[in-house]
């Protein structure tokens, strides 16, 4: 097992070193690259460090943006991708938040457990969207419940639902570091890059979702899954946008059922 992990890491680092060398030779900054290839600077940084293996389309676009022939880097990418452990998008491991989860309030742990229980949510969904909304709010403390009203109202009402941020990178499911931060956007119709970043959130942060759209900019996660669904959330009194790819797939399906479509 140790040998396999070493091979995986070595192949990813070789690819990362090659891409970083291209970037350094070009003189391009991560900020300028992210605007061109539509990949956040934090993701680019992980690629260049060999911590994450990007999709071939990302490698190809990076090579072209940096003035290199993508074909020369195909073998490096294939070696890294072949050795990359397959982790399905949305994979959830109970207790992934580690020891820090024990310091959370009891209501937060109950909400997390309810959202983690696919069977429980499936039963609630069968009874209708209103019951799902009830599940999300019944576990919040009184103050939070008052702030997050029922999500069964019409699109003109201000109902909200609780939503947990999900980071598919397991190594980023505990640390609240700059590298593991996920961005909330100002505008879901603009590229998901630093210039469109309004705030930062981390894995298992609890937000209040107001409504959803299905035709925003497509965002791809680190497991190469993607969606154009976005969720409008309330954060520090502001209405910002969370990409749907940053929510567990089952939870996203429920949110699009119980929440209204955002008004233009």
HELIX and SHEET records of a PDB file:
HELIX    1   1 UNK A    2  UNK A   26  1                                  25    
HELIX    2   2 UNK A   30  UNK A   37  1                                   8    
HELIX    3   3 UNK A   41  UNK A   49  1                                   9    
HELIX    4   4 UNK A   56  UNK A   65  1                                  10    
HELIX    5   5 UNK A   70  UNK A   73  5                                   4    
HELIX    6   6 UNK A   74  UNK A   82  1                                   9    
HELIX    7   7 UNK A   98  UNK A  103  5                                   6    
HELIX    8   8 UNK A  106  UNK A  116  1                                  11    
HELIX    9   9 UNK A  118  UNK A  126  1                                   9    
HELIX   10  10 UNK A  129  UNK A  138  1                                  10    
HELIX   11  11 UNK A  142  UNK A  147  1                                   6    
HELIX   12  12 UNK A  170  UNK A  172  5                                   3    
HELIX   13  13 UNK A  194  UNK A  196  5                                   3    
HELIX   14  14 UNK A  244  UNK A  246  5                                   3    
HELIX   15  15 UNK A  249  UNK A  258  1                                  10    
SHEET    1   A 4 UNK A 161  UNK A 164  0                                        
SHEET    2   A 4 UNK A 206  UNK A 213 -1                                        
SHEET    3   A 4 UNK A 230  UNK A 235 -1                                        
SHEET    4   A 4 UNK A 238  UNK A 243 -1                                        
SHEET    1   B 3 UNK A 161  UNK A 164  0                                        
SHEET    2   B 3 UNK A 206  UNK A 213 -1                                        
SHEET    3   B 3 UNK A 260  UNK A 261  1                                        
SHEET    1   C 2 UNK A 182  UNK A 185  0                                        
SHEET    2   C 2 UNK A 197  UNK A 201 -1                                        
SHEET    1   D 2 UNK A 219  UNK A 220  0                                        
SHEET    2   D 2 UNK A 226  UNK A 227 -1                                        
END                                                                             
